Amino acid sequence: MRILILGGTTEARQLAQRLAGRTGLAVVLSLAGRTAAPAQQPVPVRIGGFGGAEGLADYLSDQKIDALIDATHPYAAIISANAANAARRAGVRLLALRRPGWVPVAGDRWIEVADVTVAVHALGDTPRRVFLALGRKEIEPFVVAPQHYYLVRSVDPVVPPLAVPHAVYITGRGPFAETDERTMLEQHRIDVIVAKNSGGAATYGKIAAARALGLPVIMLRRPAMPDVEAVETVDDAVAWLDHALALVTARGV
Ligand code: NAP
């Protein structure tokens, strides 16, 4: 059985780890190629876009893929839509592995917004000290609000830097511990955070630290995802694949 995992997440790597070396399975993990030095993966990797849903459908057919697992990030809406479309076209079984979002708890001061543009406006006119916990490709809209101080953290350096007078850049790859996040927020005297509701433990530290410090979090809502069969955990994805594998084996007998 040939499996394609659309990755770029911890869960995709964990799923690949669980499937690596299993007899009867040939697993390939696909990355978009966004980061200069992607994390090591336990299975063969292919890198770069497919050329839209059509390109992905062709890949599924050419490579004789039996099952497609969309384990991309909950904010990677285009590739997830393409996966649904391509799987349908190519007649390939599709499972989405989507980690659940964080849920606000007592003490959280979340301001939920539809997108980055609304987040910029939500900062207001008065200069603030903002931690942008967004990808380097998502921060460009903040140039229209140059009155704020920005602390920007990304996996790769932000080149060119934002065209604003007060911005500090740090690079880092999660997981980030709550205590370290709290120290960073205090050192930079941050008074508001802009974040995505990514879910999972690796980047929750800043949310917990914001709660402890009483800071507001401007939280980007998750984008709409295609209505496909979905699970929330790596265990459930493995169980789904075991079932699919059993069906293929039964058919082959
Ligand atoms: P996106 O906007 O949904 O996708 C844009 C295009 O990038 C897709 O149309 C596709 O190009 C290509 N692409 C995306 N994921 C791919 C994959 N796994 N393998 C091959 N091509 C892929 O995606 P994005 O939000 O930029 O995310 C890109 C990657 O970063 C994904 O792997 C995602 O899991 C990871 N990531 C994203 C975030 C986030 O906040 N968005 C956070 C952490 C990790 P073609 O149309 O040419 O096929």
Boltz pocket constraint, residues with backbone or C-beta under 6 A from the ligand:
constraints:
  - pocket:
      binder: B
      contacts: [[A, 5], [A, 6], [A, 7], [A, 8], [A, 9], [A, 30], [A, 31], [A, 32], [A, 34], [A, 46], [A, 47], [A, 48], [A, 49], [A, 50], [A, 51], [A, 52], [A, 53], [A, 55], [A, 56], [A, 71], [A, 72], [A, 73], [A, 75], [A, 76], [A, 77], [A, 78], [A, 79], [A, 80], [A, 82], [A, 135], [A, 196]]
      max_distance: 6.0
